[in-house]
Each structure stands twice: as structure tokens, then as C-alpha cells.
Amino acid sequence: MINKIFHYHRSSKHNQHAFAPGPGQLDWASQPDPFRRYEGAEVFPLIKAAQTEGPTFSEALTPNKVSACPLNLESVSQLFFDCLALSAWKSFQGSKWALRVNPSSGNLHPTEGYLICGPIQGLTDEPSVFHYSPETHGLEIRAHFSMETWEKMRLSEDTLFVGLSSIHWREAWKYGQRAYRYCQHDLGHALAALNISCAGLGWRTHLMDHLTHSDLETILGLPFKDESEIEVPDCLVAVLPSGNEPNINLNEPDYIQEFSSLDWQGTPNILSRSHMDWSGIDEVSKAASKSDRSLPNVCKREDHSNLIEDDTFPLRKAIHQRRSAVAMDGKTQIARDTFYQFLIKTVPNACPLPFQTFPWEPQVHLGLFVHRIDDLPRGVYILVRNKNHLEDLKSTFSKHFKWEKPEGCPYELDLFLLEEYDCRRMAAGVSCGQEIAGAGCFSLGMISAFEEPLKNYGPWFYPRLYWECGAIGQVLYLQAEVSGIRSTGIGCFLDDPVHHIFGIKDTSYQSLYHFTVGGPVDDNRLTTMPPY
Ligand SMILES: Cc1cc2nc3c(=O)[nH]c(=O)nc-3n(C[C@H](O)[C@H](O)[C@H](O)COP(=O)(O)O)c2cc1C
């Protein structure tokens, strides 16, 4: 199985001579519907919640700062509004498309969300499974189940569960073989969006990663007939009031059986008239699906949350105004301390949210290309997000690197200057020639430990490496809004040429996702309309 993962990873790489297999030209006639609907299922409308009230960004990210909201229709509405809802409609020359709170590669939105809950005041008297519809900000009722099952499943009085799944075809339609990677990035973004939305309500999340693929399929009601539009269950997240340590029984869950015989309502809509198969996607998806109850080593974390600087920016304003920059101005500079705040927010020891949901020790480091930061030389840097990897990174990377701590860098932040030079052209070049990677304040490649964690934990850990990357990206997106600039996720990069910059010659570390942060240039040709 692990060889299937390595094979997919290799064959979905871009390089300077060829891109990974993809459609080249888009077949607009088969463009997948971005909205999943369960036709015939009753829809329960949620409340279109406030965008400005509530904690500031820094308050939400600081552990135990926000007191827990009661679980009711209002708070559940706010939860989904802040993590998976629409955030705007855009139009240009007669076409119109929706944007969302959670970003997605190519705005294709492969991620679907589900709510599994007990009775909730104002929403349901019975334990139920709902599908979340971002199009209407409503919940489609898929099934009700017994109180007896709910009592076995819930972790405390006030638990709910959010399930996430991916429809790979939505991304494969445009990106071909590399699409599986993008679906996993998007899942990571959605997971972080969920964590941050919960943080705003004083709730915390816990990834139920002991469940197998088949458990998830059963709980979410997802064994689909249509192979070409298959919806793959990715994870179930428990949501609890902060301060409640979940007590999870890792044995065979005794509540799953009932889900296999529920009376499921609604038929999933057909997303495309025709489909094009991309070899490799189903194979890697099957190879990476979890078949046992093993878990990675749980990591203990130091607490450096004192590094988070207070801000006055409302969390929900940042969430709902978040946008990808389509171009960078090539001139905006940011202060060195602002840059350090970006980095602090990505380090689990300093900013456990949204990374607390991942029980494993951090695997992903940031290989940074610094372009325009006051009092910081241009060049290539590394932020080591897990000290345990430091010596290994030093011995893997090029021998001529300096490993110098930059001036003013907080002691606890493991940031090092590797090589000083103007790397703007190179950063754009390895991001498939996209100017945004060289014209911002900084850009980066997320360099993940690769071979060792995959061999240690198994093939199911492959998507999780991308989830960690997506979560880092989500924090960068929000911090950019708070800092008055913008950022953009970059899934299109040249894999091995990036490795070459750092001197990585094998698969011990691989770059899995890129990002750029800087002063945006807006596209004024587009018209923006409210989400609902
Ligand atoms: C995983 C991922 C990869 C992306 N890759 C690129 C990219 O290579 N180039 C680019 O310009 N934008 C990229 N984007 C930005 C998306 O195009 C953008 O998120 C999408 O159009 C939705 O717009 P929004 O972020 O403003 O909601 C990426 C976004 C994600 C989440």
C-alpha cells in the first residue's frame, strides 16, 4: 500500500519539463455542480448570523480566553456560518459564482460537511444526521436515530460531531491527477476553519481519528452507487465546550451498527453530465483510507501562547472578508514583528488553535522566501515547527546554509536564515511561474517530513500531511486579513526544483503546499454581491 502512495506522489509532481497529467483544456459542459443537494430531503434553515460580534482574532486563538456558548440553534448556525458558509457572490460578463469562508483550489469546493447531533433546542428533538448546504445556509435532514445510540456515541452532555468528506471529481475535472492533493489541502483548510469557528464560540474540537474509513462511511450515510462522483468520507470531528477533555473509547465503537440500517432521506444530485477518469486518484484514495484503529503518537506541547500579540480585529470580520489575492503589488513592505506574528500563529506550541485537533507531532516546516520585510534581509529562511526535526533538517539540507537566527526573532521561534539573496524570481519560477509568489512580502513552501511518518504510521497518514498544510494556510489567510494585507494558497508548484533549493535529494522531506502573502491588487472588473 505504501508503494501506491509513493507512486501517486511521484506521478502527480509538476516539474519544469512537464505538468502532472491533467485535462489541458476545460470541458465546460461537464463542469461539476459546486453544490451537493439531497433531493427530496427536508431543509432546515439556519440563522444568518452576525459577522462582527464576538471575540477578536487574538482572543479566539488564545487558549481558554472565550467562554463556552450554550449549544442551541443560534450557536450551531454561527458554527456553520463561520466555517463552511458562502461569503460572497462574484460576477463577470454574465457569469456568476459563489465564494466561501473556506477557500478551495480553483474555487471548486470538493469538501462537504455533515452535522451529527443529539436533541438541540430550536433545531431537533431527535438525534439526527444532517448535510450542511452552504448554498442556502441550511441543514438537509438525512436521518434520525435513537437516543440510545446517541448516548453511546456522545462524549459529554454538550457534544456534537461534524463530518467532512470530499468529492474528488470536482477537483479532478480541472486539475486531473494532482487533484487528490488539492482535495486534501482543502480538507485541511476546512478543518482549521471549523476549529477557528469553534474557538469563537468557546468550543474545542477533537479529531475522531481512531474511526476507520468504513465507520465514517456508515455514520455519514455515504456508501454511494455512482463511482464517478464518489464522495469519500475523510473525518469526524467531535466538538465540545472548551475545558472538557474528551474521554474516547478506542475499542470497537458499539454505536455504528445502527447507522447502517437508518432510513436515509434524499438522493444525492448528479454533479456532471459526463466524467473523465484520472488514473491514480481512486487508487491513492483507497490506499490511504484507514482500515484499522491505530493512532499516531500523541504529542505533548509546550505553551508559548504568550507570544500571540493582542489585536482588536473581530474574528468573524476576518473570517467573512477573507479572500485570495489574485495579484500582488510588488511594493508593500511589512514590519518585521508583523512577519513574526504570521509565523507565531503557525506554530502549535505558540498557537495551539487550530492545530490542537491534530494529535500527532507537527510534521510540516516552512521554507520561506523573504522579499519585502523591514529590517530583514531578502533570502531563504526556514521556520522549524517541531524542534525534534531540527538536527535532521540540518543534516538533510544543503551544507552551505548559515542557520542564523534573524534579529528580533523571539527566542521560542525556531526561525533561521539559510541563505541571503534576492529570491523573488526564483520563488515565482518554482510556483509554476506565478508572479504572486515573487511580488508579495514573502512566500513559502511547506516542507513536510515524508518517508518516515508514512512508514511509521501507514498510508492513511498521507492525506493528513496535507491537512496539516491546509490548516497552516488557513491561519495565514486570516492573519493576512488582520494585518491589512492578503494571501493566496498555491497548489501549483514545481516539486523537485523546490527540493533542489533546499538541497533535499531524497524523499525524507517533500514540499506539499505553497503560500504567498503581500499587498494585493484587486480585480476591479468583478462585481461583488452579498452571500445570501
Ligand atoms: C489548496 C489551494 C491551492 C490553490 N492554488 C492556487 C494557485 O496555484 N494559484 C492561485 O492563484 N490561487 C490558488 N489558490 C487560491 C484559489 O484559487 C482561491 O482560494 C479560490 O479561487 C477561492 O477564492 P477565495 O480564496 O477568495 O475564497 C489555491 C487555493 C487553495 C485552497
The ligand as an SDF file (V2000), in Angstrom:
LIG
                    3D

 31 33  0  0  0  0  0  0  0  0999 V2000
   -5.2500   24.2250   -1.9950 C   0  0  0  0  0  0  0  0  0  0  0  0
   -5.2960   25.5280   -2.7440 C   0  0  0  0  0  0  0  0  0  0  0  0
   -4.4680   25.7230   -3.8250 C   0  0  0  0  0  0  0  0  0  0  0  0
   -4.5170   26.9380   -4.5320 C   0  0  0  0  0  0  0  0  0  0  0  0
   -3.6490   27.1480   -5.5750 N   0  0  0  0  0  0  0  0  0  0  0  0
   -3.6310   28.3420   -6.2070 C   0  0  0  0  0  0  0  0  0  0  0  0
   -2.6480   28.6180   -7.1950 C   0  0  0  0  0  0  0  0  0  0  0  0
   -1.7900   27.7810   -7.5040 O   0  0  0  0  0  0  0  0  0  0  0  0
   -2.6650   29.8570   -7.7770 N   0  0  0  0  0  0  0  0  0  0  0  0
   -3.5900   30.8100   -7.4350 C   0  0  0  0  0  0  0  0  0  0  0  0
   -3.5600   31.9150   -7.9870 O   0  0  0  0  0  0  0  0  0  0  0  0
   -4.5370   30.5630   -6.4870 N   0  0  0  0  0  0  0  0  0  0  0  0
   -4.5620   29.3660   -5.8650 C   0  0  0  0  0  0  0  0  0  0  0  0
   -5.4710   29.1400   -4.8540 N   0  0  0  0  0  0  0  0  0  0  0  0
   -6.4680   30.1620   -4.4960 C   0  0  0  0  0  0  0  0  0  0  0  0
   -7.8590   29.7540   -5.0100 C   0  0  0  0  0  0  0  0  0  0  0  0
   -7.9260   29.9750   -6.3870 O   0  0  0  0  0  0  0  0  0  0  0  0
   -8.9280   30.5110   -4.2390 C   0  0  0  0  0  0  0  0  0  0  0  0
   -8.9320   30.0380   -2.9140 O   0  0  0  0  0  0  0  0  0  0  0  0
  -10.3100   30.2930   -4.8350 C   0  0  0  0  0  0  0  0  0  0  0  0
  -10.4120   30.9070   -6.1010 O   0  0  0  0  0  0  0  0  0  0  0  0
  -11.3990   30.8250   -3.9370 C   0  0  0  0  0  0  0  0  0  0  0  0
  -11.2070   32.1990   -3.6990 O   0  0  0  0  0  0  0  0  0  0  0  0
  -11.1190   32.7590   -2.2230 P   0  0  0  0  0  0  0  0  0  0  0  0
   -9.8970   32.1420   -1.5710 O   0  0  0  0  0  0  0  0  0  0  0  0
  -11.0100   34.2420   -2.4030 O   0  0  0  0  0  0  0  0  0  0  0  0
  -12.3600   32.3260   -1.4900 O   0  0  0  0  0  0  0  0  0  0  0  0
   -5.4370   27.9500   -4.1420 C   0  0  0  0  0  0  0  0  0  0  0  0
   -6.2640   27.7380   -3.0340 C   0  0  0  0  0  0  0  0  0  0  0  0
   -6.1980   26.5500   -2.3340 C   0  0  0  0  0  0  0  0  0  0  0  0
   -7.0800   26.3710   -1.1290 C   0  0  0  0  0  0  0  0  0  0  0  0
  1  2  1  0
  2  3  1  0
  2 30  2  0
  3  4  2  0
  4  5  1  0
  4 28  1  0
  5  6  2  0
  6  7  1  0
  6 13  1  0
  7  8  2  0
  7  9  1  0
  9 10  1  0
 10 11  2  0
 10 12  1  0
 12 13  2  0
 13 14  1  0
 14 15  1  0
 14 28  1  0
 15 16  1  0
 16 17  1  0
 16 18  1  0
 18 19  1  0
 18 20  1  0
 20 21  1  0
 20 22  1  0
 22 23  1  0
 23 24  1  0
 24 25  2  0
 24 26  1  0
 24 27  1  0
 28 29  2  0
 29 30  1  0
 30 31  1  0
M  END
$$$$
